[in-house]
Amino acid sequence: MYKILSLDGGGSWAILQLLTLKERFRVEIPGLKGHDILRQFDLIIANSGGSIVLAALAENMTIDEAIHLFDEKETRERIFSKNSYKESFWPVTLTRLFSFGPKYSSKRKGKAFAQLFPKCHSMLMNELPDFIGKPNLKLIVCTYDALNNRAKFFRSYPQGNAGWEYVKLTQAIHGSSNAPVQYFDFPARFKAKGSNIFYELWDGALGGFNNPAVAGIIEAFRVQVPLEEMVLISIGNGNKLMSMADKENFFQIKSITIKERFKKLNFFSYKFQFRYFKQTVLNQAKTILYEPPDWSSFVALMFLSKKAAEIDAVSFIRLSPLIHIDGKTHPSVVPLLEKLYALDMDLTEDSEISLIKECFEKWKNGAIQNQPIHFEVQRNNDLVYHFGDEWFENAMDKWRGLDQKNTEKNEE
C-alpha cells in the first residue's frame, strides 16, 4: 500500500486539517508529533494553507503546537499582515476604499514563515525526508510561476533529467500561500540555492491545484507506483456551496443592473451596477481558490477505480466539512452555517477561529455533512450524493480500516 496525503488550500481554515489529523491519530500515537504523522505516508502534496500545515509537521511540532499556530492571533496577523495606506499601490490605494484589491504584504509573510519554522528554514527540501526519519518520503508543494504562466511544483526529490531544485520548504510555502487579487500584493520572490534566477510565485490554486489530490496520484504514478497500490487521503478546509440567499441576491442585483444600465444619469442605480461588477469580479477571482474540489476528487476516484462502471472508493477517502444549507440540514446548525458562509479565508479574529473550531466539532459529531466526492445540486438547492462518505465518522472508520489492513498485511 502506497499512502498519499493531499492537503487543500484554505488560509486560516487549515486548522481543520490539524484537528482532523489529531482526531485520527489521537489513540495510535501518544504524544503525537509532526514527524510521527508524516511517517505514516509515502507521498504528501499540499497547497497554500495545507502547505503551512505541512511545514508545521515537518518542523516536528506537536499537533497541539501546530494548532496553536492557527489559534494565536499574533501569528495569524504576521501571516496576514495588512499594508498601510502608504504601502499600497495605485489603483489599489483607491479600490481598497471599496474593499476591493490586495491588502496584505507578501514580503512580511515570507519573513514570518522563516521565523515560525526555523528548522525547515535552515535546510533544503531534499534534506527534509532524512530529518523526518523516512528517507524515501516524497514532499510536494504546489505554486504558480507568475513569469511563465504555468503551475510550478517544488519537490523533495529530483524530477527526471531536471535534477534538484535547491529551495527551502519555507520558500515553497511562501509561494504556495500567496493568493492574488484580493489578498497579497506582490508575487513571492526568492531564488534557489546556487542559482541566479529568481522565482516570482503565486498560490498554486492558479494552476488548478487548490485541491491537489489528482496531482498527488500523477506524481506517484510518475515515480512508477502502480495505481492499484495507491491509497489517497484527501483533507480539505471546508467547501462552500452558494447559499440560496446568495443566489437570490445575485439574481436581484443582476436583474436591476440589466434594467438600469441605460439610465446613465440615474446615479442611484450606480450602486447596484457597482455591486454587480464587484461581485462578478470577486467570484471570478475566487474561482481559482474555490476551484471545484469535487472535480479533482472525482478525477482522483476515476484514476483509482479499476473500472468506471464498478466504482470502488475504498482506496480514496475525502474529508472536508460541507458548508451548505438545504432541506436535510439540521435546524440547530443553520445559524453556524450562515456565519461560516460569510467568512473568507483570511481569518485573523479569535471569534472567527472559534467558529471554525465549532464547525469541526459539528462536522465530527454528524451535525454537518462531509463533502462528497461527486454530487449534484438541484434547483431547490438540495444536494444529492453520488459517491463519497456523507459523514465524518464514515470516512474516519474507512481510514482506520485501511490502516489496519495495511498493518495486518505487513505482519504476514
Disulfide bonds with the S-S distance in Angstrom:
none
